[in-house]
Amino acid sequence: MAHVFSGSFPSPLPFPNSARSIVTRSQSGADKPHDLGIGSPIIVIEAPPVLKTAASMPCLRANSGLVKAGDVGRIVSRKPKDVWAVRLAVGTYLLDGKYFKPLDLE
């Protein structure tokens, strides 16, 4: 047995006639340039206190000197919230963007 509803539904928006819009804010260019992409070379500027592997079953462990400031690697993929999968000589790890910067090859 089907129910028939003849009333109107309230708008899910705070203002019934407003259009949805998304506002994005970009960080300053000095903090994190937007030219990072897959394969871009990076240099670690600060050793992260903990490391998370970029494997299908990630492992979280304390950084006991595996990743140090000055280590060079390449970006493998981008994750949400400024987290990047970076391939280093000792393995592939998920690093927050604040721990590295793009490497100038010039």
C-alpha positions in Angstrom: 0.0 0.0 0.0 1.6 3.3 -1.1 1.3 6.5 0.8 0.7 9.7 -1.0 2.1 12.9 0.4 0.7 16.1 -1.0 2.7 18.6 1.2 5.9 20.4 0.3 9.3 19.5 1.7 11.3 22.1 3.5 14.4 23.4 1.8 17.7 21.8 3.2 19.4 25.2 2.6 19.3 27.9 5.2 17.8 30.3 2.6 15.1 28.7 0.4 16.0 30.6 -2.8 19.8 30.7 -2.4 22.1 28.7 -4.7 24.8 26.5 -3.3 28.4 27.8 -3.8 31.7 26.6 -2.7 34.4 29.0 -1.5 38.0 27.9 -1.6 40.9 29.7 0.0 44.4 29.2 -1.2 47.4 29.4 1.0 50.2 31.8 0.3 52.5 30.8 -2.5 55.5 30.9 -0.2 54.1 28.2 2.1 53.2 25.5 -0.4 53.4 26.1 -4.1 50.7 24.4 -6.1 53.1 22.9 -8.7 53.6 19.7 -6.9 52.5 16.7 -8.8 53.2 13.0 -9.2 56.9 12.5 -9.9 57.9 15.9 -8.5 61.2 15.8 -6.5 61.0 16.9 -2.9 63.4 17.4 0.0 62.6 16.7 3.6 63.1 19.8 5.7 62.1 18.4 9.1 62.0 14.8 10.3 58.5 13.7 11.2 58.1 12.3 14.7 56.0 9.3 13.4 55.9 7.6 10.1 53.0 5.9 8.3 53.7 3.6 5.5 51.9 4.0 2.2 51.1 0.3 1.8 47.6 -1.1 1.4 47.8 -2.1 5.1 49.5 1.0 6.6 51.8 0.7 9.6 52.3 3.6 12.0 55.6 3.7 13.9 58.0 6.1 15.6 60.6 7.6 13.3 63.8 6.2 14.7 66.1 7.9 12.2 64.7 6.4 9.1 63.6 9.7 7.6 65.9 12.6 8.3 66.0 16.3 7.2 67.8 16.5 3.9 66.4 13.2 2.5 65.3 13.4 -1.1 62.4 11.6 -2.7 59.6 11.8 -5.2 55.8 12.2 -4.9 53.9 9.1 -5.6 50.3 10.3 -4.9 48.2 12.9 -3.2 46.0 12.1 -0.2 43.4 14.3 1.5 44.4 17.2 3.8 47.9 18.0 2.4 49.2 14.5 2.9 51.4 13.1 0.2 52.7 9.6 -0.5 56.5 10.1 -0.9 58.9 7.5 -2.2 62.2 7.8 -0.3 65.3 5.6 -0.4 64.1 3.7 2.7 60.5 3.2 1.5 57.3 4.9 0.6 55.7 6.9 3.5 52.7 9.3 3.9 54.1 12.7 4.8 52.3 15.9 5.8 53.2 18.8 3.5 54.8 20.8 6.3 57.7 18.3 6.5 59.0 18.8 3.0 59.4 21.3 0.2 59.8 21.0 -3.6 63.4 20.4 -4.7 64.8 22.9 -7.3 66.8 20.9 -9.8 68.3 24.0 -11.3 
